């Protein structure tokens, strides 16, 4: 057996001891999304450090815990803290929390992130549902010994980002006037922001937005045949199109705007109601 499978099973069993019945939905919070935890009713949490084999977050803004509760009338678990390859984690480690949740029994995953807008029709503060990705991170969580105990060795990813779920969300939020773009996410290794030449390359290849996360977890979940809805908040214009330098603190500020949070809440309600 792949030793990672054994580690995953130990993490799964720890989650089952903490809470016997898993919720149907998990939400992975990207930068700026932590306020969602504050919206949970009846919240209870477990730290990554209390779960066997769980990799620990190395970003001080990502505490590293799972928080279980009710969000907008739906039972969910929030992954409060994300791992990134640019922190020195392998893609296999980045995907470990999502895999553990899936093996515990979670069926649907909402993966959130902050991204730079490449498509010239996109504006700062808008949202994009990811419909496909281009992986330039340089790693794949399926590399190495096969995970055949939990999924196919060569999984098909042509519908990785559930198109029916995207359509269901669009149908629910359209009447509310919230703009939800659809497009291709270009995943880059980071942690430096991309150069203007790299953005021109991504645009030529068909990317609509760019970021440094999400893809390792999505690939692993695709192998496990879980439903994935991935959401990018377009927090800045990509390099070469912005008039000012890109700064991390300003990106986080975009998700603090009241109008952006209203749109985010509308989209998340749409995802939960579409299940």
JOBELGI-V546913 format. One record per pair of residues at least 6 apart in sequence whose C-alpha atoms are under 8 Angstrom apart, sorted by sequence separation. I is the first residue (numbers start at 1). J is the second residue. D is the distance in Angstrom with one decimal. If there is no record, write none. Layout:
BEGIN
i: {I;I}
j: {J;J}
d: {D;D}
END
This chain:
BEGIN
i: {16;48;49;57;69;70;83;85;117;147;188;221;222;236;254;255;48;49;57;68;69;84;117;146;221;239;48;56;68;69;68;85;67;68;83;84;170;218;236;66;67;83;142;66;67;82;66;67;65;66;64;65;236;48;64;65;186;214;235;47;48;63;64;235;47;48;62;63;64;79;46;47;62;235;45;46;61;62;235;45;46;186;191;45;184;185;186;188;190;233;44;45;184;185;186;187;188;189;43;44;57;59;183;184;185;186;187;188;43;44;57;58;183;184;185;186;187;188;209;42;43;57;183;185;187;42;43;56;187;40;41;42;59;132;187;210;40;41;58;132;209;31;37;40;41;131;40;130;131;39;131;15;14;129;14;55;55;199;11;199;11;37;55;199;10;11;54;55;196;229;10;11;37;54;196;197;194;195;196;7;8;194;195;196;7;34;95;193;94;91;92;93;27;29;90;91;92;25;26;27;28;29;91;92;134;136;137;24;25;26;27;28;29;30;90;92;129;131;132;133;134;135;136;137;138;23;24;25;26;27;28;29;30;85;127;128;129;130;131;132;133;134;135;136;137;23;26;28;29;126;127;128;129;130;131;132;133;134;135;136;193;23;28;126;127;128;129;130;131;133;126;128;130;161;160;122;160;157;160;166;165;157;162;156;161;162;155;156;160;161;162;155;160;161;161;152;151;134;150;151;133;150;151;26;137;141;140;141;139;142;141;142;33;140;141;26;135;24;25;28;30;118;22;23;24;25;26;27;28;29;30;31;32;133;22;23;24;25;26;27;28;29;30;31;22;24;25;26;27;28;29;30;119;179;25;27;118;178;180;8;12;16;119;178;11;12;15;118;119;178;118;119;8;9;12;13;117;118;8;12;117;118;116;117;173;9;115;116;173;8;115;116;115;114;173;113;169;172;130;113;129;130;170;113;129;130;169;112;129;130;168;169;172;86;111;128;129;168;85;86;127;128;86;127;128;169;127;128;165;168;111;126;127;125;126;125;126;165;124;125;165;123;124;125;122;124;123;124;123;109;111;115;117;99;108;109;110;111;112;113;114;115;116;117;98;102;107;108;109;110;111;112;113;114;115;116;117;118;107;108;109;110;111;112;113;114;115;116;117;118;95;96;99;108;110;112;114;115;116;117;94;95;98;99;102;116;94;98;92;102;91;95;99;86;84;85;84;125;124;125;126;125;114;127;5;2;2;5;2;1;72;74;32;31;32;33;32;32}
j: {22;54;55;63;75;76;89;91;123;153;194;227;228;242;260;261;55;56;64;75;76;91;124;153;228;246;56;64;76;77;77;94;77;78;93;94;180;228;246;77;78;94;153;78;79;94;79;80;79;80;79;80;251;64;80;81;202;230;251;64;65;80;81;252;65;66;80;81;82;97;65;66;81;254;65;66;81;82;255;66;67;207;212;67;206;207;208;210;212;255;67;68;207;208;209;210;211;212;67;68;81;83;207;208;209;210;211;212;68;69;82;83;208;209;210;211;212;213;234;68;69;83;209;211;213;69;70;83;214;68;69;70;87;160;215;238;69;70;87;161;238;61;67;70;71;161;71;161;162;71;163;51;51;166;52;93;94;238;51;239;52;78;96;240;52;53;96;97;238;271;53;54;80;97;239;240;238;239;240;52;53;239;240;241;53;80;141;239;141;139;140;141;76;78;139;140;141;75;76;77;78;79;141;142;184;186;187;75;76;77;78;79;80;81;141;143;180;182;183;184;185;186;187;188;189;75;76;77;78;79;80;81;82;137;179;180;181;182;183;184;185;186;187;188;189;76;79;81;82;179;180;181;182;183;184;185;186;187;188;189;246;77;82;180;181;182;183;184;185;187;181;183;185;218;218;181;219;219;222;229;229;222;227;222;227;228;222;223;227;228;229;223;228;229;230;223;223;207;223;224;207;224;225;101;212;216;216;217;216;219;219;220;112;219;220;106;215;105;106;109;111;199;104;105;106;107;108;109;110;111;112;113;114;215;105;106;107;108;109;110;111;112;113;114;106;108;109;110;111;112;113;114;203;263;110;112;203;263;267;96;100;104;207;266;100;101;104;207;208;267;208;209;99;100;103;104;208;209;100;104;209;210;209;210;266;103;209;210;267;103;210;211;211;211;270;211;267;270;229;213;229;230;270;214;230;231;270;214;231;232;270;271;274;189;214;231;232;271;189;190;231;232;191;232;233;274;233;234;271;274;218;233;234;233;234;234;235;274;234;235;275;234;235;236;234;236;236;237;237;226;228;232;234;217;226;227;228;229;230;231;232;233;234;235;217;221;226;227;228;229;230;231;232;233;234;235;236;237;227;228;229;230;231;232;233;234;235;236;237;238;216;217;220;229;231;233;235;236;237;238;216;217;220;221;224;238;217;221;216;226;216;220;224;212;212;213;213;254;254;255;260;260;251;264;147;145;146;149;147;149;269;272;252;252;253;255;255;256}
d: {7.7;5.7;8.0;6.7;5.8;5.9;7.2;6.1;7.1;6.5;7.9;7.7;7.8;7.6;7.3;6.4;7.2;6.9;5.5;7.7;5.8;7.9;7.3;5.9;7.4;7.5;6.3;6.5;6.0;6.4;4.3;6.8;5.5;6.4;7.8;6.0;7.3;6.9;7.4;6.5;5.1;5.1;7.8;5.6;6.6;7.7;4.8;6.9;6.2;5.9;7.5;5.3;6.5;5.5;5.8;6.5;6.8;7.7;5.3;6.2;5.0;6.5;4.4;7.6;4.1;7.3;6.7;5.3;6.9;8.0;5.6;6.4;4.0;5.8;6.6;5.4;7.6;6.2;7.5;5.5;6.6;5.4;7.5;4.2;6.9;5.7;7.4;7.1;5.9;7.8;5.6;6.1;4.9;6.1;6.0;5.9;6.1;5.7;6.3;5.4;6.7;7.9;7.3;5.2;5.1;4.6;5.2;5.1;5.4;6.7;6.5;7.3;5.6;6.6;5.6;6.4;5.3;7.9;7.6;7.9;4.4;5.5;7.5;7.3;6.6;5.3;7.3;7.6;8.0;7.8;5.5;6.6;7.6;7.4;6.8;7.5;5.3;5.0;6.5;6.6;7.9;8.0;7.2;5.3;6.6;5.5;5.1;6.8;7.8;6.4;7.2;7.4;6.1;7.1;7.1;6.3;7.9;6.9;5.7;6.6;5.2;7.0;7.4;7.4;6.2;6.5;7.0;8.0;7.8;7.9;7.6;6.9;7.5;6.9;4.9;7.9;7.7;5.9;4.5;7.4;7.5;6.3;7.4;7.9;5.9;6.7;6.6;7.6;7.9;5.9;7.4;7.8;7.3;7.1;7.5;5.8;4.2;7.2;5.6;6.3;5.9;6.1;4.7;7.1;7.3;7.2;5.9;7.1;5.0;4.8;4.7;4.7;5.8;7.4;7.7;7.9;6.6;6.3;6.9;5.1;6.3;6.4;5.4;4.8;7.1;5.7;6.6;6.5;5.7;6.0;6.7;6.4;6.7;7.8;6.9;5.4;6.0;5.9;5.5;4.8;4.6;4.8;5.1;5.0;4.3;5.3;7.1;7.5;6.9;6.8;5.2;4.3;4.7;5.3;5.8;6.4;5.7;6.1;7.0;6.7;7.7;6.6;7.2;7.1;6.1;5.1;6.5;5.8;7.8;7.1;7.9;6.5;6.1;8.0;7.3;7.9;7.5;7.5;5.6;7.0;7.0;6.5;6.0;7.9;7.3;5.7;7.2;7.9;7.8;5.2;6.2;5.5;6.8;5.7;6.9;6.3;5.3;7.3;7.8;5.4;7.6;6.4;7.8;7.7;7.5;5.8;6.2;7.8;7.9;7.9;7.1;7.0;7.7;7.6;6.3;6.7;7.0;7.6;5.9;7.6;7.7;7.1;6.6;7.7;5.0;6.4;6.4;5.9;6.3;6.8;5.2;6.3;7.6;7.4;5.8;6.1;5.5;4.9;4.9;4.7;4.9;5.4;4.3;6.1;6.1;6.3;5.7;6.2;5.9;6.0;6.9;6.4;7.4;7.9;7.5;7.5;6.5;5.9;8.0;7.3;5.3;6.7;7.6;7.4;6.1;6.9;6.9;7.0;4.6;7.8;4.9;6.7;7.3;7.4;6.2;7.4;6.5;4.9;5.7;5.1;4.6;7.0;5.4;6.7;6.7;7.6;6.1;5.1;6.6;7.9;5.3;6.5;4.8;6.9;6.1;7.7;7.0;5.6;7.4;7.1;7.3;5.4;7.7;7.1;5.9;6.0;4.9;7.4;4.8;7.1;7.7;5.4;7.6;6.1;6.5;5.8;6.4;7.6;6.9;5.8;7.0;5.1;5.6;5.6;6.5;6.0;4.6;7.2;7.3;5.4;8.0;6.1;5.7;6.5;5.5;5.5;7.7;6.6;5.3;5.5;7.4;7.1;5.3;7.6;7.8;5.3;8.0;6.5;7.5;7.4;7.3;5.8;5.6;7.8;5.9;6.2;6.1;6.3;5.8;6.4;5.4;5.9;5.5;7.6;6.2;7.6;5.5;4.7;5.0;4.9;4.6;4.8;4.9;4.9;5.0;6.1;6.2;6.7;6.4;6.0;6.3;5.6;6.2;5.9;6.3;6.1;5.9;5.0;4.8;5.7;5.7;7.9;6.8;7.9;7.3;7.8;6.0;7.1;5.2;5.4;6.6;4.5;7.8;6.7;7.5;4.8;6.8;7.2;7.5;7.5;5.7;6.3;7.9;8.0;7.5;7.9;6.3;6.2;8.0;7.5;7.3;6.0;7.7;7.9;7.2;6.1;6.8;7.7;6.6;7.8;6.7;6.9;5.1;6.6;7.6;7.2;5.7;7.5}
END
